[in-house]
Amino acid sequence: MTTSIQEKKIEEAIIRVLQTMMADPDFGLELRPEFERKLMKSAASRKAGHLKDFREVLASLL
């Protein structure tokens, strides 16, 4: 195998690995129970129509 063919194969392998990693860096990680509860609460609040206007949120931070 020539050097250029070896280099091409290495390059292709690196690209495949990077694409896999960049596709979903959190794949396989579990949510902490505390975060999961907050996420569920947020989703329920949104579903119930209890959303704050962006300006209200911004004003509360300033």
The first five atom37 places (N, CA, C, CB, O) and aatype in JSON, in Angstrom:
{
  "aatype": [12, 16, 16, 15, 9, 5, 6, 11, 11, 9, 6, 6, 0, 9, 9, 1, 19, 10, 5, 16, 12, 12, 0, 3, 14, 3, 13, 7, 10, 6, 10, 1, 14, 6, 13, 6, 1, 11, 10, 12, 11, 15, 0, 0, 15, 1, 11, 0, 7, 8, 10, 11, 3, 13, 1, 6, 19, 10, 0, 15, 10, 10],
  "atom_mask": [
    [1, 1, 1, 1, 1],
    [1, 1, 1, 1, 1],
    [1, 1, 1, 1, 1],
    [1, 1, 1, 1, 1],
    [1, 1, 1, 1, 1],
    [1, 1, 1, 1, 1],
    [1, 1, 1, 1, 1],
    [1, 1, 1, 1, 1],
    [1, 1, 1, 1, 1],
    [1, 1, 1, 1, 1],
    [1, 1, 1, 1, 1],
    [1, 1, 1, 1, 1],
    [1, 1, 1, 1, 1],
    [1, 1, 1, 1, 1],
    [1, 1, 1, 1, 1],
    [1, 1, 1, 1, 1],
    [1, 1, 1, 1, 1],
    [1, 1, 1, 1, 1],
    [1, 1, 1, 1, 1],
    [1, 1, 1, 1, 1],
    [1, 1, 1, 1, 1],
    [1, 1, 1, 1, 1],
    [1, 1, 1, 1, 1],
    [1, 1, 1, 1, 1],
    [1, 1, 1, 1, 1],
    [1, 1, 1, 1, 1],
    [1, 1, 1, 1, 1],
    [1, 1, 1, 0, 1],
    [1, 1, 1, 1, 1],
    [1, 1, 1, 1, 1],
    [1, 1, 1, 1, 1],
    [1, 1, 1, 1, 1],
    [1, 1, 1, 1, 1],
    [1, 1, 1, 1, 1],
    [1, 1, 1, 1, 1],
    [1, 1, 1, 1, 1],
    [1, 1, 1, 1, 1],
    [1, 1, 1, 1, 1],
    [1, 1, 1, 1, 1],
    [1, 1, 1, 1, 1],
    [1, 1, 1, 1, 1],
    [1, 1, 1, 1, 1],
    [1, 1, 1, 1, 1],
    [1, 1, 1, 1, 1],
    [1, 1, 1, 1, 1],
    [1, 1, 1, 1, 1],
    [1, 1, 1, 1, 1],
    [1, 1, 1, 1, 1],
    [1, 1, 1, 0, 1],
    [1, 1, 1, 1, 1],
    [1, 1, 1, 1, 1],
    [1, 1, 1, 1, 1],
    [1, 1, 1, 1, 1],
    [1, 1, 1, 1, 1],
    [1, 1, 1, 1, 1],
    [1, 1, 1, 1, 1],
    [1, 1, 1, 1, 1],
    [1, 1, 1, 1, 1],
    [1, 1, 1, 1, 1],
    [1, 1, 1, 1, 1],
    [1, 1, 1, 1, 1],
    [1, 1, 1, 1, 1]
  ],
  "atom_positions": [
    [[0.85, -1.17, 0.0], [0.0, 0.0, 0.0], [0.89, 1.24, 0.0], [-0.96, 0.0, 1.22], [1.84, 1.34, 0.78]],
    [[0.58, 2.17, -0.89], [1.4, 3.37, -0.98], [1.08, 4.33, 0.16], [1.19, 4.07, -2.33], [0.05, 4.23, 0.82]],
    [[1.99, 5.25, 0.37], [1.82, 6.22, 1.44], [0.57, 7.05, 1.25], [3.04, 7.14, 1.53], [-0.14, 7.32, 2.22]],
    [[0.28, 7.45, 0.03], [-0.9, 8.29, -0.22], [-2.19, 7.52, 0.07], [-0.9, 8.79, -1.67], [-3.16, 8.1, 0.55]],
    [[-2.2, 6.23, -0.22], [-3.39, 5.41, 0.08], [-3.55, 5.25, 1.59], [-3.28, 4.01, -0.6], [-4.66, 5.33, 2.1]],
    [[-2.44, 5.05, 2.3], [-2.48, 4.94, 3.75], [-2.97, 6.25, 4.37], [-1.08, 4.57, 4.31], [-3.8, 6.25, 5.28]],
    [[-2.46, 7.36, 3.88], [-2.87, 8.66, 4.38], [-4.36, 8.89, 4.14], [-2.05, 9.76, 3.72], [-5.05, 9.43, 5.01]],
    [[-4.84, 8.5, 3.0], [-6.26, 8.66, 2.66], [-7.12, 7.82, 3.61], [-6.53, 8.26, 1.18], [-8.16, 8.29, 4.09]],
    [[-6.71, 6.58, 3.88], [-7.46, 5.71, 4.78], [-7.46, 6.28, 6.2], [-6.86, 4.3, 4.78], [-8.48, 6.22, 6.88]],
    [[-6.34, 6.81, 6.65], [-6.26, 7.42, 7.98], [-7.17, 8.65, 8.05], [-4.8, 7.82, 8.32], [-7.89, 8.85, 9.02]],
    [[-7.11, 9.46, 7.0], [-7.95, 10.66, 6.94], [-9.43, 10.28, 7.01], [-7.67, 11.45, 5.66], [-10.19, 10.9, 7.76]],
    [[-9.84, 9.29, 6.25], [-11.24, 8.85, 6.25], [-11.65, 8.34, 7.63], [-11.45, 7.76, 5.2], [-12.77, 8.6, 8.08]],
    [[-10.77, 7.6, 8.3], [-11.06, 7.08, 9.63], [-11.22, 8.22, 10.63], [-9.95, 6.12, 10.09], [-12.13, 8.2, 11.47]],
    [[-10.36, 9.2, 10.55], [-10.45, 10.36, 11.45], [-11.75, 11.11, 11.22], [-9.25, 11.31, 11.26], [-12.42, 11.51, 12.18]],
    [[-12.11, 11.32, 9.98], [-13.35, 12.01, 9.65], [-14.55, 11.25, 10.21], [-13.49, 12.19, 8.13], [-15.47, 11.87, 10.76]],
    [[-14.56, 9.93, 10.07], [-15.68, 9.13, 10.6], [-15.78, 9.28, 12.12], [-15.49, 7.64, 10.24], [-16.88, 9.44, 12.65]],
    [[-14.66, 9.23, 12.81], [-14.66, 9.36, 14.27], [-15.16, 10.74, 14.68], [-13.25, 9.12, 14.84], [-15.99, 10.86, 15.59]],
    [[-14.67, 11.78, 14.02], [-15.1, 13.14, 14.37], [-16.58, 13.34, 14.09], [-14.28, 14.16, 13.59], [-17.27, 13.99, 14.88]],
    [[-17.08, 12.81, 12.99], [-18.5, 12.94, 12.68], [-19.35, 12.24, 13.74], [-18.8, 12.37, 11.29], [-20.4, 12.75, 14.13]],
    [[-18.91, 11.09, 14.18], [-19.63, 10.35, 15.21], [-19.66, 11.14, 16.52], [-18.99, 8.97, 15.44], [-20.7, 11.26, 17.16]],
    [[-18.51, 11.68, 16.9], [-18.42, 12.43, 18.14], [-19.23, 13.72, 18.09], [-16.98, 12.75, 18.46], [-19.86, 14.1, 19.08]],
    [[-19.24, 14.38, 16.96], [-19.91, 15.66, 16.83], [-21.41, 15.51, 16.62], [-19.32, 16.44, 15.7], [-22.16, 16.47, 16.82]],
    [[-21.86, 14.35, 16.24], [-23.28, 14.13, 15.98], [-24.09, 14.31, 17.25], [-23.52, 12.73, 15.4], [-25.13, 14.98, 17.23]],
    [[-23.65, 13.75, 18.36], [-24.33, 13.88, 19.64], [-23.33, 13.63, 20.75], [-25.54, 12.91, 19.75], [-23.15, 12.49, 21.18]],
    [[-22.68, 14.69, 21.22], [-21.64, 14.5, 22.23], [-22.17, 13.97, 23.56], [-20.94, 15.79, 22.47], [-21.39, 13.45, 24.37]],
    [[-23.47, 14.09, 23.8], [-24.04, 13.62, 25.07], [-24.66, 12.23, 24.96], [-25.09, 14.6, 25.55], [-25.27, 11.74, 25.91]],
    [[-24.51, 11.61, 23.8], [-25.1, 10.29, 23.6], [-24.62, 9.32, 24.68], [-24.76, 9.74, 22.2], [-23.42, 9.22, 24.95]],
    [[-25.55, 8.64, 25.3], [-25.22, 7.64, 26.3], [-25.11, 8.18, 27.71], [0.0, 0.0, 0.0], [-25.03, 7.41, 28.66]],
    [[-25.09, 9.5, 27.86], [-25.02, 10.07, 29.19], [-26.41, 10.13, 29.81], [-24.38, 11.48, 29.15], [-27.4, 10.34, 29.1]],
    [[-26.5, 9.95, 31.11], [-27.78, 10.0, 31.8], [-28.0, 11.39, 32.38], [-27.86, 8.94, 32.9], [-27.05, 12.09, 32.74]],
    [[-29.27, 11.77, 32.48], [-29.62, 13.02, 33.13], [-29.62, 12.82, 34.63], [-31.0, 13.54, 32.64], [-30.05, 11.78, 35.13]],
    [[-29.14, 13.83, 35.34], [-29.23, 13.77, 36.8], [-30.7, 13.88, 37.18], [-28.37, 14.91, 37.49], [-31.44, 14.61, 36.52]],
    [[-31.14, 13.19, 38.23], [-32.55, 13.24, 38.63], [-33.04, 14.67, 38.85], [-32.75, 12.43, 39.91], [-34.17, 15.0, 38.48]],
    [[-32.22, 15.51, 39.44], [-32.6, 16.9, 39.7], [-32.89, 17.63, 38.39], [-31.49, 17.64, 40.47], [-33.89, 18.35, 38.28]],
    [[-32.03, 17.45, 37.4], [-32.22, 18.11, 36.11], [-33.45, 17.54, 35.4], [-30.96, 17.95, 35.23], [-34.21, 18.27, 34.77]],
    [[-33.63, 16.24, 35.5], [-34.78, 15.61, 34.86], [-36.09, 16.16, 35.43], [-34.72, 14.08, 35.03], [-37.04, 16.39, 34.68]],
    [[-36.14, 16.37, 36.75], [-37.34, 16.94, 37.38], [-37.6, 18.36, 36.86], [-37.19, 16.95, 38.92], [-38.73, 18.71, 36.55]],
    [[-36.54, 19.15, 36.77], [-36.69, 20.52, 36.27], [-37.16, 20.51, 34.82], [-35.36, 21.29, 36.39], [-38.0, 21.33, 34.43]],
    [[-36.63, 19.62, 34.04], [-37.01, 19.51, 32.64], [-38.49, 19.13, 32.5], [-36.13, 18.49, 31.92], [-39.21, 19.7, 31.68]],
    [[-38.91, 18.17, 33.29], [-40.32, 17.74, 33.25], [-41.24, 18.87, 33.71], [-40.53, 16.49, 34.13], [-42.31, 19.08, 33.14]],
    [[-40.83, 19.6, 34.74], [-41.63, 20.72, 35.24], [-41.74, 21.8, 34.17], [-41.01, 21.3, 36.53], [-42.81, 22.37, 33.97]],
    [[-40.64, 22.08, 33.5], [-40.62, 23.08, 32.45], [-41.54, 22.68, 31.29], [-39.19, 23.3, 31.95], [-42.29, 23.5, 30.77]],
    [[-41.47, 21.42, 30.9], [-42.32, 20.93, 29.81], [-43.79, 21.01, 30.18], [-41.94, 19.49, 29.44], [-44.63, 21.38, 29.35]],
    [[-44.12, 20.67, 31.43], [-45.51, 20.72, 31.88], [-46.0, 22.16, 31.92], [-45.66, 20.06, 33.28], [-47.14, 22.45, 31.55]],
    [[-45.15, 23.07, 32.36], [-45.5, 24.48, 32.43], [-45.75, 25.04, 31.03], [-44.38, 25.28, 33.13], [-46.7, 25.79, 30.81]],
    [[-44.91, 24.65, 30.1], [-45.08, 25.11, 28.72], [-46.38, 24.56, 28.14], [-43.89, 24.68, 27.85], [-47.11, 25.28, 27.45]],
    [[-46.64, 23.3, 28.41], [-47.86, 22.67, 27.89], [-49.11, 23.34, 28.46], [-47.86, 21.17, 28.21], [-50.13, 23.44, 27.78]],
    [[-49.02, 23.79, 29.71], [-50.15, 24.45, 30.36], [-50.29, 25.91, 29.94], [-50.02, 24.35, 31.87], [-51.24, 26.58, 30.33]],
    [[-49.34, 26.4, 29.15], [-49.41, 27.77, 28.67], [-48.82, 28.79, 29.62], [0.0, 0.0, 0.0], [-49.08, 29.99, 29.46]],
    [[-48.05, 28.37, 30.58], [-47.44, 29.27, 31.55], [-46.04, 29.69, 31.1], [-47.38, 28.62, 32.94], [-45.04, 29.3, 31.71]],
    [[-46.0, 30.45, 30.05], [-44.72, 30.92, 29.54], [-44.54, 32.39, 29.89], [-44.61, 30.71, 28.01], [-45.5, 33.16, 29.88]],
    [[-43.32, 32.77, 30.2], [-43.02, 34.17, 30.48], [-42.54, 34.83, 29.19], [-41.96, 34.32, 31.61], [-41.85, 34.21, 28.38]],
    [[-42.92, 36.08, 29.03], [-42.44, 36.85, 27.9], [-40.94, 37.09, 28.07], [-43.22, 38.19, 27.78], [-40.46, 37.26, 29.19]],
    [[-40.22, 37.09, 26.98], [-38.78, 37.29, 27.02], [-38.41, 38.57, 27.75], [-38.21, 37.32, 25.6], [-37.44, 38.61, 28.5]],
    [[-39.2, 39.63, 27.54], [-38.9, 40.92, 28.19], [-39.03, 40.81, 29.71], [-39.85, 42.02, 27.65], [-38.27, 41.44, 30.44]],
    [[-39.99, 40.0, 30.19], [-40.13, 39.8, 31.63], [-38.9, 39.09, 32.21], [-41.4, 38.98, 31.94], [-38.39, 39.47, 33.26]],
    [[-38.45, 38.08, 31.51], [-37.28, 37.34, 31.97], [-36.06, 38.25, 31.98], [-37.03, 36.11, 31.08], [-35.29, 38.26, 32.94]],
    [[-35.88, 39.01, 30.92], [-34.75, 39.92, 30.82], [-34.79, 40.97, 31.93], [-34.73, 40.59, 29.45], [-33.77, 41.26, 32.55]],
    [[-35.96, 41.52, 32.18], [-36.1, 42.53, 33.24], [-35.78, 41.96, 34.61], [-37.5, 43.11, 33.24], [-35.22, 42.65, 35.45]],
    [[-36.14, 40.71, 34.83], [-35.88, 40.09, 36.14], [-34.39, 39.83, 36.35], [-36.66, 38.78, 36.26], [-33.93, 39.71, 37.48]],
    [[-33.63, 39.75, 35.26], [-32.2, 39.52, 35.37], [-31.4, 40.8, 35.55], [-31.71, 38.79, 34.15], [-30.26, 40.77, 36.01]],
    [[-31.99, 41.9, 35.18], [-31.26, 43.18, 35.25], [-31.47, 43.89, 36.56], [-31.69, 44.1, 34.12], [-30.93, 44.98, 36.76]]
  ]
}
